[in-house]
Amino acid sequence: MAASPSATTSADTLAGPVPRYDAIVIGAGISGLYQLHRLRRLGLTVRVFETGTGVGGTWYWNRYPGARFDSESYSYGYSFSKELLEEWDWTEHFSPQPETERYLNHVADKFDLRRDIQFGARVVAATWQEAPREWDIELADGSHHRARFLITAIGPLSAPQMPRLAGIDSFKGPSFHTARWPKEPVDFTGKRVAVIGTGATGVQTIQEVAKTCGSLTIFQRTPNWCAPLHNGKIDAAEMRAIKDGYPAMFAHCRETFSCFLHTTDPRATFEVSDAEREAFYEKLYGERGFGIWVGNFRDMLTDPKANAAISDFVARKIRQRVKDQTVAEKLIPRNHGFGTRRVPLETKYYEVYNQPNVTLVDIKETPIEAITATGLRTSAADFAFDMIVYATGFDAITGSFDRIDIRGVDGQRLKDTWTGGPQTYLGVQVEDFPNMMMLMGPHTALGNIPRSIEYNVDWVTGLIGHMRDHGLTRVEATAEGVATWTEHVRKVGAGLLSNEVNSWFTGINSNIDGKQTRVIARYSGSAPEYRATCDAVAAGGYRELMLG
Ligand code: NAP
């Protein structure tokens, strides 16, 4: 495979030949950076287009106050380079966004990645060209670029979504979506601040803003079940021990259901006595990270009664931590059980509601009618604010694809192919979209994302390497492969309580037309099973794909 501008073709413009590469990667986040590194090592010419002005993806854009990992820092870094593991020190068990952004910049520098990344470059369209077997990529500036392979590294949570509210542009003060937070620090001191949204992002924002603001009013539509993060500093001795334990730790992550450090408890909820169960919940509530979610009894997310038991435990915790019981009751979810949506991890989140300057507004009781010039109006009252924060989440999983006009064979639009839900082969390929590989696309195992990313990237690199070695230039998922995988994804998700609840996990977004019906958007089987399937395809020479 060779790249670089060659003979003039119909795609070339008056401005000159269209640049050609072996591969174009969209996005310079954790997956795009690693994919660039791997393909370069394979000897390919690669161009990465990144909308932002720096690397980091999620950790570049989400610079809202309080943004930090919810997975243990050391389990979240790249594992592919021993040298990198050895030289990087994490300072906290759950790294704050600035540190993570520094880390990803360090990676970009260390592996000299920047020279192949074009920043401030938003991809608006990608069109498959059958004859030359190339993707034509159009940027927002009107320029075109071509490549044999298109690799989407655009993330499952990267298309920020504003709420649909009347008058949204009329507010005169500063307002921010959390995923488009300014680089300059925002000072909340003495300010009257509104936060709309109480997902994982809202929770992190709220607990930070509450420290300095004049007053904080939280507009909550659906409460979420939050659990303590138990963050802490990492000193030099502990970091040394973590480094020494890396091989074992990464091996362990490879074995767990979703690549987290925590392992599902093999017992069922009611196999143990009431006292043992309570003690186990208490232990998990007191431990760091996602243990209470992914290290709980094995039936917690499948048996409604088991789920009710842990929900009742966490509800009691909320009642203990929040002084005003009317407020506590509003903070307890009623329409879904613990862990059936992503569990926000928190640090004194519930205690924020004990502050005299904090007000919780349940917008199911008193809906927001409009954003006004001076604040917002609910059905019950007018509120005046100096700042409004929209922590209203993302057009998840397929949203970042929908925002690019991706057209495959015969001009078919990916968005149309996925009406009614995504259909993929292994979450990596789509029928009629040859040579397009998705990293962390729909139907892949997400879990502890960097662990899944490294596998995903390695697999895609293996496929491209195989094609190069065999002189192949076109790869496409078969209709049968897509149907089988999509059905498999549906089957492994059946019986999982999280797939019976509205959230981004199930493709629901109240702010977007056409996203009000649940779909199976994520692969919810185990990561080891996912990898075994993909490994078998690779070992068999990718016979399940159409190669030519
Ligand atoms: P989210 O979980 O989708 O939460 C969005 C919030 O905004 C919800 O409370 C939602 O209410 C509310 N909302 C949306 N539209 C609204 C409207 N029109 N009016 C009023 N409220 C509205 O989004 P997120 O909090 O940004 O989190 C998304 C995901 O990002 C997380 O689940 C997690 O996977 C990831 N994340 C990770 C970290 C980390 O690792 N540290 C941190 C933050 C986020 P409803 O629930 O009623 O729709």
Residues whose N, C-alpha, C, O or C-beta is under 5 A from the ligand:
A	BS01	NAP	R68 F69 D70 L157 P163 R164 I196 G197 T198 G199 A200 T201 G202 R221 T222 R342 A391 T392 G393 F394 W504
